[in-house]
Amino acid sequence: MKLKDESIIEKLSNTLKREVSKLKRLPITAQEREAIKSGQKDIKEGRTHTHEEVMDKMREKYPNLIK
């Protein structure tokens, strides 16, 4: 399932930007900052997975742990 509602995408993007802005006030390493930027780029370029997709993979990989 892909998220197609642009207003929701925009709200999520704005929320992420606000949260990242808060992170700038915390002492984080350059490596952590790069990981955040990489994640933001992935989101912007659509390299994301739904919760359902992740849970399906987890159930497949760990059938005894995830019901």
Backbone as a printed PyTorch tensor [residue, N CA C, xyz], in Angstrom:
tensor([[[  0.8540,  -1.1720,   0.0000],
         [  0.0000,   0.0000,   0.0000],
         [  0.9020,   1.2370,   0.0000]],

        [[  0.6570,   2.1410,  -0.8780],
         [  1.4140,   3.3920,  -0.9730],
         [  0.5590,   4.5360,  -0.4640]],

        [[  1.2130,   5.4930,   0.1810],
         [  0.5370,   6.6730,   0.6780],
         [  0.4290,   7.6640,  -0.4720]],

        [[ -0.8040,   8.0270,  -0.8290],
         [ -1.0040,   8.9010,  -1.9840],
         [ -1.6020,  10.2520,  -1.6190]],

        [[ -2.0700,  10.3990,  -0.3900],
         [ -2.6990,  11.6510,   0.0240],
         [ -1.6020,  12.6790,   0.2930]],

        [[ -1.4770,  13.6300,  -0.6150],
         [ -0.4140,  14.6310,  -0.5200],
         [ -0.4810,  15.4490,   0.7700]],

        [[ -1.6790,  15.7040,   1.2810],
         [ -1.7840,  16.5070,   2.5030],
         [ -1.1940,  15.7470,   3.6900]],

        [[ -1.3770,  14.4500,   3.7280],
         [ -0.8020,  13.6500,   4.8120],
         [  0.7140,  13.6000,   4.6650]],

        [[  1.1830,  13.4260,   3.4300],
         [  2.6270,  13.4120,   3.1860],
         [  3.2410,  14.7320,   3.6300]],

        [[  2.5920,  15.8370,   3.3140],
         [  3.0950,  17.1620,   3.6900],
         [  3.1240,  17.3180,   5.2090]],

        [[  2.0630,  16.8700,   5.8910],
         [  2.0200,  16.9610,   7.3550],
         [  3.1280,  16.1290,   7.9740]],

        [[  3.3510,  14.9260,   7.4540],
         [  4.4210,  14.0770,   7.9770],
         [  5.7860,  14.7160,   7.7430]],

        [[  5.9600,  15.2940,   6.5750],
         [  7.2200,  15.9480,   6.2550],
         [  7.4710,  17.1310,   7.1880]],

        [[  6.4500,  17.9380,   7.4310],
         [  6.5940,  19.0830,   8.3320],
         [  6.8850,  18.6340,   9.7590]],

        [[  6.2280,  17.5710,  10.1870],
         [  6.4780,  17.0400,  11.5250],
         [  7.9160,  16.5630,  11.6330]],

        [[  8.3840,  15.8580,  10.6250],
         [  9.7640,  15.3750,  10.6230],
         [ 10.7440,  16.5380,  10.6770]],

        [[ 10.4810,  17.5800,   9.9080],
         [ 11.3680,  18.7480,   9.9150],
         [ 11.4130,  19.3980,  11.2900]],

        [[ 10.2370,  19.5050,  11.9490],
         [ 10.2060,  20.0880,  13.2980],
         [ 11.0040,  19.2340,  14.2760]],

        [[ 10.8330,  17.9310,  14.1850],
         [ 11.5410,  17.0360,  15.0900],
         [ 13.0460,  17.0740,  14.8540]],

        [[ 13.4470,  17.1320,  13.5970],
         [ 14.8780,  17.2230,  13.2910],
         [ 15.4300,  18.5480,  13.7990]],

        [[ 14.6320,  19.6050,  13.6860],
         [ 15.0560,  20.8990,  14.2010],
         [ 15.3180,  20.8180,  15.7020]],

        [[ 14.4620,  20.0880,  16.4170],
         [ 14.6670,  19.8940,  17.8530],
         [ 15.9560,  19.1290,  18.1060]],

        [[ 16.2440,  18.1620,  17.2580],
         [ 17.4510,  17.3580,  17.4240],
         [ 18.7120,  18.2030,  17.3030]],

        [[ 18.6280,  19.2660,  16.5060],
         [ 19.7970,  20.1240,  16.3300],
         [ 20.2170,  20.7730,  17.6440]],

        [[ 19.2960,  20.8210,  18.5990],
         [ 19.6130,  21.4030,  19.9010],
         [ 20.2690,  20.3880,  20.8340]],

        [[ 20.2240,  19.1160,  20.4390],
         [ 20.8170,  18.0680,  21.2600],
         [ 22.2320,  17.7780,  20.7740]],

        [[ 23.0860,  17.3670,  21.6810],
         [ 24.4500,  17.0220,  21.2500],
         [ 24.4570,  15.6680,  20.5350]],

        [[ 24.5160,  15.7000,  19.2170],
         [ 24.5830,  14.4630,  18.4560],
         [ 25.8460,  14.4820,  17.6010]],

        [[ 26.2980,  13.3020,  17.2530],
         [ 27.5240,  13.1970,  16.4780],
         [ 27.2630,  13.5010,  15.0080]],

        [[ 28.3340,  13.7310,  14.2750],
         [ 28.2230,  13.9640,  12.8360],
         [ 27.6420,  12.7230,  12.1570]],

        [[ 28.0210,  11.5440,  12.6420],
         [ 27.5110,  10.2970,  12.0700],
         [ 25.9970,  10.1880,  12.2890]],

        [[ 25.5180,  10.5620,  13.4640],
         [ 24.0780,  10.5320,  13.7330],
         [ 23.3430,  11.5340,  12.8450]],

        [[ 23.9250,  12.7030,  12.6800],
         [ 23.3050,  13.7260,  11.8340],
         [ 23.2120,  13.2400,  10.3880]],

        [[ 24.2590,  12.5810,   9.8940],
         [ 24.2370,  12.0440,   8.5350],
         [ 23.1810,  10.9490,   8.3900]],

        [[ 23.0050,  10.1260,   9.4200],
         [ 21.9840,   9.0770,   9.3780],
         [ 20.5900,   9.6940,   9.2820]],

        [[ 20.3780,  10.7820,   9.9990],
         [ 19.0910,  11.4850,   9.9460],
         [ 18.8580,  12.0450,   8.5480]],

        [[ 19.8690,  12.6930,   7.9950],
         [ 19.7440,  13.2540,   6.6520],
         [ 19.4810,  12.1570,   5.6230]],

        [[ 20.1400,  11.0380,   5.7820],
         [ 19.9430,   9.9070,   4.8730],
         [ 18.5010,   9.4080,   4.9570]],

        [[ 17.9760,   9.3170,   6.1690],
         [ 16.5870,   8.8990,   6.3590],
         [ 15.6120,   9.8790,   5.7350]],

        [[ 15.8830,  11.1560,   5.8860],
         [ 15.0250,  12.1730,   5.2790],
         [ 15.0280,  12.0440,   3.7590]],

        [[ 16.1970,  11.7860,   3.1940],
         [ 16.2980,  11.6290,   1.7480],
         [ 15.5130,  10.3990,   1.3000]],

        [[ 15.6300,   9.3100,   2.0490],
         [ 14.8800,   8.0970,   1.7190],
         [ 13.3770,   8.3760,   1.7010]],

        [[ 12.9050,   9.0900,   2.7040],
         [ 11.4750,   9.4180,   2.7690],
         [ 11.0740,  10.2660,   1.5760]],

        [[ 11.8670,  11.2830,   1.2980],
         [ 11.5540,  12.1880,   0.1820],
         [ 11.5200,  11.4400,  -1.1480]],

        [[ 12.3880,  10.4370,  -1.2980],
         [ 12.4780,   9.7010,  -2.5570],
         [ 11.6200,   8.4340,  -2.5670]],

        [[ 10.7940,   8.2910,  -1.5330],
         [  9.8270,   7.2030,  -1.5220],
         [ 10.3690,   5.8370,  -1.1300]],

        [[ 11.5460,   5.8020,  -0.5480],
         [ 12.1120,   4.5210,  -0.1220],
         [ 11.6610,   4.2200,   1.3030]],

        [[ 10.3900,   3.8720,   1.4060],
         [  9.7990,   3.5890,   2.7100],
         [  9.0000,   2.2880,   2.6290]],

        [[  8.6190,   1.7780,   3.7990],
         [  7.8100,   0.5630,   3.8910],
         [  6.6810,   0.8200,   4.8760]],

        [[  5.5360,   0.2340,   4.5960],
         [  4.4250,   0.3630,   5.5320],
         [  4.6670,  -0.5520,   6.7260]],

        [[  3.9590,  -0.2870,   7.7950],
         [  4.0280,  -1.1450,   8.9770],
         [  3.6590,  -2.5810,   8.6070]],

        [[  2.6350,  -2.7130,   7.7920],
         [  2.1860,  -4.0430,   7.3750],
         [  3.2810,  -4.8010,   6.6310]],

        [[  3.9860,  -4.1040,   5.7300],
         [  5.0700,  -4.7510,   4.9860],
         [  6.1750,  -5.2340,   5.9260]],

        [[  6.5370,  -4.4030,   6.8730],
         [  7.5850,  -4.7640,   7.8260],
         [  7.1460,  -5.9490,   8.6800]],

        [[  5.9180,  -5.9080,   9.1590],
         [  5.4300,  -7.0090,  10.0010],
         [  5.3400,  -8.3120,   9.2090]],

        [[  4.9420,  -8.2530,   7.9500],
         [  4.9090,  -9.4600,   7.1200],
         [  6.3070, -10.0680,   7.0040]],

        [[  7.3020,  -9.2280,   6.7710],
         [  8.6910,  -9.7190,   6.6790],
         [  9.1540, -10.3080,   8.0070]],

        [[  8.7950,  -9.6460,   9.1000],
         [  9.1840, -10.1470,  10.4250],
         [  8.5420, -11.5040,  10.7060]],

        [[  7.2710, -11.6460,  10.3650],
         [  6.5770, -12.9240,  10.5730],
         [  7.2120, -14.0300,   9.7360]],

        [[  7.6220, -13.6660,   8.5320],
         [  8.2610, -14.6320,   7.6300],
         [  9.6200, -15.0640,   8.1790]],

        [[ 10.3870, -14.0940,   8.6500],
         [ 11.7410, -14.3670,   9.1160],
         [ 11.7650, -14.9930,  10.5090]],

        [[ 10.8430, -14.5690,  11.3660],
         [ 10.8010, -15.0330,  12.7560],
         [  9.4220, -15.5730,  13.1010]],

        [[  9.0150, -16.6540,  12.4890],
         [  7.6360, -17.1480,  12.7010],
         [  7.3380, -17.5500,  14.1410]],

        [[  8.3250, -17.9250,  14.9020],
         [  8.0970, -18.3210,  16.2970],
         [  8.0220, -17.1370,  17.2470]],

        [[  8.4940, -15.9800,  16.8010],
         [  8.5240, -14.7940,  17.6710],
         [  7.3900, -13.8290,  17.3870]],

        [[  7.0060, -13.7270,  16.1210],
         [  5.9920, -12.7490,  15.7050],
         [  4.7470, -13.5130,  15.2700]],

        [[  3.6480, -13.2440,  15.9150],
         [  2.3970, -13.9430,  15.5740],
         [  1.5240, -13.0860,  14.6800]]])
